[in-house]
Amino acid sequence: MLGLGGPGYGWLKATLSGKASDLRVIKVEGSGHFIAEEKPEATLGYLADFLK
């Protein structure tokens, strides 16, 4: 499971930690609540790495 977090990174990581055995949670620096719109290049990079 891949989780991308901005301001809610800590909450996201804590919430997902008990839900998945293979979890990757990444804090996207400089983003707000709309990560894909605010940091599209970073989002695509994280997704591409995850899907390899």
Secondary structure, 3 states (H helix, E strand, C coil): CEEEECCCHHHHHHHHHCCCCCCEEEECCCCCCCHHHHCHHHHHHHHHHHHC
